Amino acid sequence: MRGDLLASWAPTGPVGADERRRWAVAARRIATGVAELAHLDPFVDATHFGVGFVCDGDAALAAAYEDAIRRENVDARRVARTGPPGGDVRLPADAIALPCRPDATDDEIRHAVLATMKASHALQFGGAHENAVGADD
């Protein structure tokens, strides 16, 4: 578990091209880790600086992910995916946004991915990893 909270980030003013590019690199790294290690469907929303994964309409599962990831001291927030313009605004909060900032360190990216992977394995695979050979090492 991470010692201090890995908090979410939001721009406080205009975001320049270099800062936007650095955020996109960090977000792609997080999304790749989420897909490859946690086996979840990631999203990257460069317009709103959002990165995370979706729970396919299951708001209860998203709430469980939010709690599990936060227990690892990584901020996780349930969000509703945006629909098409003029579409239904009553979408379920079935997506999880993870922290990502333009100057994210390798350690911060790793923690966001590992907290998500740990939550995924516990929620999707019933904690089977706890009984794996070498799990107590």
DALIN-V304583 format. One record per residue. N is the residue number from 1. RES is the residue in three letters. OMEGA is omega as a letter, one per 30 degrees, with the letter a starting at -180 (none if undefined). Layout:
# DALIN-V304583
N_RES_OMEGA, N_RES_OMEGA
This chain:
# DALIN-V304583
1_MET_l, 2_ARG_a, 3_GLY_l, 4_ASP_a, 5_LEU_l, 6_LEU_a, 7_ALA_l, 8_SER_a, 9_TRP_l, 10_ALA_l, 11_PRO_l, 12_THR_l, 13_GLY_l, 14_PRO_a, 15_VAL_a, 16_GLY_a, 17_ALA_a, 18_ASP_l, 19_GLU_l, 20_ARG_l, 21_ARG_l, 22_ARG_l, 23_TRP_a, 24_ALA_l, 25_VAL_l, 26_ALA_a, 27_ALA_l, 28_ARG_l, 29_ARG_l, 30_ILE_a, 31_ALA_l, 32_THR_l, 33_GLY_l, 34_VAL_a, 35_ALA_a, 36_GLU_a, 37_LEU_a, 38_ALA_l, 39_HIS_l, 40_LEU_a, 41_ASP_a, 42_PRO_l, 43_PHE_l, 44_VAL_l, 45_ASP_a, 46_ALA_l, 47_THR_a, 48_HIS_a, 49_PHE_l, 50_GLY_l, 51_VAL_a, 52_GLY_a, 53_PHE_a, 54_VAL_l, 55_CYS_l, 56_ASP_l, 57_GLY_a, 58_ASP_a, 59_ALA_l, 60_ALA_l, 61_LEU_l, 62_ALA_l, 63_ALA_l, 64_ALA_l, 65_TYR_l, 66_GLU_l, 67_ASP_a, 68_ALA_a, 69_ILE_l, 70_ARG_l, 71_ARG_l, 72_GLU_a, 73_ASN_l, 74_VAL_a, 75_ASP_l, 76_ALA_a, 77_ARG_l, 78_ARG_l, 79_VAL_l, 80_ALA_l, 81_ARG_l, 82_THR_l, 83_GLY_l, 84_PRO_l, 85_PRO_a, 86_GLY_a, 87_GLY_a, 88_ASP_l, 89_VAL_a, 90_ARG_a, 91_LEU_l, 92_PRO_l, 93_ALA_a, 94_ASP_l, 95_ALA_l, 96_ILE_l, 97_ALA_a, 98_LEU_l, 99_PRO_l, 100_CYS_l, 101_ARG_a, 102_PRO_a, 103_ASP_l, 104_ALA_l, 105_THR_l, 106_ASP_a, 107_ASP_l, 108_GLU_l, 109_ILE_l, 110_ARG_a, 111_HIS_l, 112_ALA_a, 113_VAL_a, 114_LEU_l, 115_ALA_l, 116_THR_l, 117_MET_l, 118_LYS_l, 119_ALA_a, 120_SER_a, 121_HIS_l, 122_ALA_a, 123_LEU_a, 124_GLN_a, 125_PHE_l, 126_GLY_l, 127_GLY_a, 128_ALA_a, 129_HIS_a, 130_GLU_a, 131_ASN_a, 132_ALA_l, 133_VAL_l, 134_GLY_a, 135_ALA_a, 136_ASP_a, 137_ASP_none
